[in-house]
């Protein structure tokens, strides 16, 4: 594919993708992409979308921003990172069919559906793009796609060829799998409350019920006709009216807003995307993310809080895929969440993944009683308590390996300690209140020098697993219990 100039701040692509109303077709995009059998298998086996839907969506949005709003260097870094991540997503699905996220046909489908959803957004709003505008935006879109190294003959040649490509793929390749059904009808009804709700969290059960109904109806109404016909998803009159009101209402609202309010992503993009750190730094503020969040359940001071803490840790941290069991995929997902905000070099990233695989092998060896390649919550709690009570060396063989790798990954300047900003990179994000992060940092900073050493970091995790009460610093790793 010939390298072309990337779309600039005034490009039609950035203006369309950057508008807030793109959110109206976001669920439609997820459903179309997940209907590909390889994507569905990858989600079922590796994705954290069930247990951590908001974080998964946040990562997807971050990746899109890096792909379509960066300069060429930032774009290439993101493409390389996605390839490293997707290389690990391979196996066989429930029907015994092999799959890999690096399949060129799958990657083309995921990319083209994004372009198609942008055009659908404009069409559903009553202001479809004219043929010359479609050609312009598709050319800008293919300029970004060129960095993926895909063969020209896999992508539709022109904007006019996209509808036929979509129709053919829907009828010949897509499947209505369990992950598709879950996205359409169950995911939002089960999703935990976003942390940004704050004091409004008690209202979340009602809010998510309404949101699930509205988004589900809107998504089905907006899906391509070929998709609805093939999988028997009728577009009711009420859903059609809902789609009409929301899309046209949002178009009017966006046009009335000043430009700086209209776009969720600045059109100037992110040309200064952070790069892998190779030199000392004064710890500039990092991009926000939330890789590992250690819960600290409140317990009576007289009770041994370890069993409850271990069960909560299993459910909220270890079980990344949300299926009630942990396997290598869950630990690899944890490694991914550690690496995601850090912009690591491939070598440093590989060390993090290797460390978490070491932790998994340690867990599996001591806990997988039935040798099925998975560990249940009770297997985890029983084996952890037995191992911890046997001696301090137990955690050193598994947990400490992953913790030390996390520390060295976050220590971007190689200083041997974490400053407050580096700590926030690991535990922070827009969903965590700064006061809680500052409290957790102070608890770990035993000597009050504004830095956390590797030993202090490891000791905090050790305390979290071994302390019989919730009064130790480790049990307050992310704030007050």
N, C-alpha and C positions, 0 to 999 in steps of 0.2 A: 504494500500500500504506500503510495507516494505521500511524503510528509508535507502537510500544508500548514499555513499560519493558523494559530489557535484563535478561537473567538475572543474578542476584546470586550471591554466594559459595555460598549454600546451594541454588542451583537444581539441578534434576535434570540439566540439560544440562551444567553445569560438572562435576558429580560424575561423570557418565558419561564425558565427553570427557577429563577430567583424570586418570583412573586409568591406571596403568602398563599394564594389560592391554589398553588400546586398541591397543597395538602388535600384538596378535595378528591384528587385522583390517586393519592398515595396508596390507599388500600387496594384500589383497582390494580395498581402496578404490582403490589406484592402477590395478589392472587394470580395474575397472569404469569409471573415469573415462577411461582411455586408449582403451577400446574405442569411444568416440565418435569418428567419423571426423575431426572438426575438432581434437580434442585430440591424436589420433595424428599428424595432419599438423603441428601446432604443435610437438610433441615431435621429430618427424623433422627439421624444418627449423630449429628455433631452440633446442631444449632442450640443456642440458649434462649430461643424465642418464647418457649413456654414458661420457663422459670424467671427470666429477666427480659420481658418484652420491651420495656422502655429503654433499657441500655442497648438492646439489639437495634432498635430503631434509631437511637442516637448515633451509634457507630455507622449505620448505613447512611445517615444524613451527613456525618462528618466525611465519609469516604466520597460521597457525591460532590461535596464542596471542594475537596482536594482534587478531584478529577476534572471538574468543569469550571472552576474558578481560580485555578492556579496558573503559574507560568509553566513553561515546558519542563523545567527541572523538577518542580513540585509534582507535576503530572506523572513524570517518569518514576519518581520515587513511590508514588501511590500505586502505580501499575505494578511495580516490582514487589511492593508489599502485598498486594492482593494475590499475586502469583505465588508468593511464598506461603501465604495462608491457604489458598485453594489447593495447593499441591498436597496438603495433608488431608483434604476432604475427598476420600476415595474409598471404595469398598463394594459391597453388594447390597441391593435393596431387599425388601421382604419377599420378592419373587425370584431372588437369586440372580438378578441381572447386575452385571458390573456397572459401576458409575464412577465418574471423576468430575470434579468441578472444573478441570482444565480442558474438558471436551470443547473444541472450538465451536461446535454447533450450539452448545449450551451457553457459552459466553456471548455468542452473537444474539441469541434469543434474549438474554438478560439486558443487553445493551439496546437492542432495537425496541423492546417494550418500553424503555424509558423515553425514547424519542416519540413513539406512538402515543404514549400517555400525555406528552406535552401537546401534541396536535389534538388529541381528544379533549383536553381541557379547553382549548380554544373553541372547538366545535360545539361542545356542550354548553358553552357560555353564550352561544348565538352569534359569535364573531369568529368564524373559522378563518384560518390562514388562507390567503390566495395562493394559487399554484406557484408564482414566483417567490413568495415568502416561504412556502414549504421547501422549495429547492434551496433557498438561502440557508434556512435553519438546518436542513439535512446535510448540506455541505459543511457547515460549522460543526455539526455533530460528528461527521466522519473524520474531521480533522483531529478530534480528540480520540476517536476510536483507532486511528492509525497507530497510536502508541502501544496498542495491545498486540501488534504484530499479527493480526488476523488476515487471512487470505481475502483478497478483494472479491472473489467470487462467492464468498459465504454471506456477505452483506448484500441487501437489496441495492441494485446499481443506482437507482434514483429514488427521490421521494415518491414518485408515482408508483414505484414497485413495492412500497412498504405494505399497502393494504392487502395485496395478493400474497405477500410473504406471511403476514399475520394470519390470513384466512387459511392458508395451506398448513401452516404449523399447528394451528388450533385443531384442524380436522384430522391431521395425520399423526401428530406427536403427543399432544397434551393429554393429560389424564386427570380425572376428578379423584384425587387421592385424599387420604385422611388429613394430611396437613392443609390441603385446600379447604376442606370442610371446616377444619378448626379455625382457620383464618376468617372464614365467612360468618360462622355462627357461634363460636365458643370462646375465641381468644379474648375479646374485650369483656365478655361476661365473667371471665375468671381472672383478669389482669389485676395485679396488686395496685394499690394507690400510688400514683407518682409522688415522689418526695416533695415536689414543689407545691403540693396542695396545702401543706402546713396544717393550720387549724381546721381546714375544710375536709380533712380526711374522714371524719365520721359520716360525711355525706357521700363518700365515694360509692358505696353499694348502689345507691339510687342513681348517681351520675353515670356510672358505667353501664347500668341497665339501659338507660335512655340512649347513651352514646352507642352502645352495641346495636341497638335496634336501628338507629338513624344511619350509622355507617354501613351496617350490613345491607339495609334496603338501598341506600345510595350506591353502594358498590355493585350490587346485582343489576340495578337499573342502568349503570354506566358501562358495564362490561360489553365487549363487542358482541354483536348479534350472533355471530357464528359460535361464540363460546356459550352463550345462553341457550341456543338451540341444541347444541351437542350434549350439554349436561343438564338439560331440562330445568333451567332456572328462569322461570317466567318473570317478565317485567310488568309488575302490577301498575294500575293507573295511579295508585297512591304513591308508589315509589317513583314513577315518572314525573309526577307533580313535584315531589320533593326535590328531585334532580333539577328540574326546571327552575324552581325558586332559588335553590342554593347556588347553582352555577351562575345564573344571570344576576342574582343579587350580589354575589361576590365580585362579579365583573364591574358592576356599577360602583360598588364600594371602593374597589382598588383604583378605579379611574378618578375617584373623587379625592383620594388621599394624596398628600405630597409624596414625591418620589422616595424620600428617605424613610417613609413609613410603609411604602408599598412593597418593599422587597425584604425578605427574611435574610438574604445573603447580599452583602454589598456588591454592586455590579463591578466595582474595581477588583474584586476577587481577593485572593490570598497569595499574592505573588511572593510574599515574604514567608512562606510556609517554613516552619522550623525545620532545621536540618539536623542530622545526627551529630551529636556533640563530640568533638575530638580534642578540644582545647579547654583550659580552665574557664569558668564563667562565674559570675556573681549571682547565679541562680535566678535568671529572669522568669517571670510568670509563665508557666507552661500552659498548653491547651488543657481544657478541663475534660476529665473522664473519671470513671469510677470502676476500677478493675476488680478489686477485692474488698468486700465490706464485711468486717467481722462483727457479728451481732453480740450483744452483751445482755442477755435476759436478766431481769430483776429476780432475785431469789432471797429467801429469808437468810439472815446472816448466820444462823445456826446450822443451816443445811449445807450439804455438799453440793455445790452448784455445778460441778463438772458434768454429770450426765445430761442435765438440761442444756448446758452450754454446748456440749458436743452434738446433741440432737439438732439444736438450732443452727450450729455451724454446718452440719451435714445438709440440712434443707436449704439454707440461704446462701451458702458459699460453695460447698463441694458439688452438690447436685445441680450443675449448670444446665443440663438438658431437661431437668424437671420431670424425670420419669420415675423418681423414687429410688433410683439406684445410681451408683457411680461406676464409671469405667475409665479407660484411658481417654476417651473423648471428653469427659468432664474435666480432667486435669489439663488436657491440651487447650480446652476453652479458657481455663483460668490463665494459662500461659499467654494466650492470645490477648486477654484483657489486660494483663500486665504490660505487654509490649505495645499495645495499640496507641497510647498517648505519648510514647517515649521517643519515637523516630530513631529506633536502634539500627545499627548496621546489621547486615545479614548474619555476621559472625556472632555478635552479641545477642541477637534475637535467638539464634540456634542454641546458645548456651542456656537461655531461659527455658526453652521448650525441653531441652535435654534434662534440666534439673527437675522440672515437673513430671517428666516421664519416670525419672528415678524415684520420685515421691510415690507415683502411682504403683510402680513395681513393689515398693516397700509395703504399701497398703494392701496390695493384692496378695502378696506372699503371706502376710500375717492375718488377713481377714476373710479372704474368699474361701470360706469353709467348703462350699459345694463345687468349687473349681469351675464356675460358669463364666469367669471373666468379668464378674460384676460384684459389687459390694453393697449390701443393704444397710440401712441406717442402724439397725440393731447389731449387725456384724461389726460395723465401724465403732459404735460406742463401746461394746464389750471388749473388743481387741485393743482399743485405745486406752481404756482404763487399766486393762491387764498390763499392757506394755509400759505405761507411765509408772505404775506402781512397782514394776520390776526394776526400774533404774533410769537415770537421766540419759543413758546412751540410746534409748529407744527413739526419741525424737530426732537425735542427730543423724540417724540413718535415712530419714525420709523428709520430714517437715523442714528441718534446718537446711537441708540442701536447697529446697525451693525458696525458702526465706532468704538465704544468703544470695542466691541468684537474683531475686527480686531487688534486694538492697543494691547490688552492684549495677544492675540495670538502671535503677533510679539515680544512682550517684553519677550523674552525667559528666561531671568534671573530674572524676577520679580522685576526689579529695579524701576519701575514706570516711566521710560522714554525710548525712543528709541535712540540708538546711530546710527551713520551713517550706519554701516553694517546691523543693524536690519531694518533700513529704506529701504536699497537697497533690502532686502529680499522681502519686500512688493511691491515695485514699480520698482525694477530693472530687470536685466536679460540681456542676451547677445544682445537683440534687442534694448536696451535703452542706449544711449550714456552716459558715466559716467559724463561728464560735465553737462548734463541736470539734472541728479540726484543730483549732488552736488549743483547746483543752487537751485533746489527745496528744498533741505534740509536746505540751508542757509535761504531761505525765511521763512520757518516755525520756524526756531530756532531764535526766536525774541531776546533773550538776548545774543546770540552768545556764549553760553557755550558748544556747541558741542553736545547738547542733545535736544530732543523734548519731552515735557511733554504730558500727556494725554489731558490736556486742550488745548495746542497748536495744537495738532493733530485734535481734534474735531473742534476747531475754524477754522482751514484751510478748512475743508469740509463745515462748515457753510458759510464761506465767498464765497466758490466756488458756492454755490447755491443762495446766497443772494446778492452778490456784483453786482451793476448795471454797473460797468466798469471792464475792465480786468487789472486794476492796482493794485489790492489787492494781498496780498501774497497767499491767497487761490486759486486765479485764476491761479497762477503759481505753483501749487502743484507739477507738474512733469516737470517744466522747463518754459522757456519763452513762452508766447502766440504768 
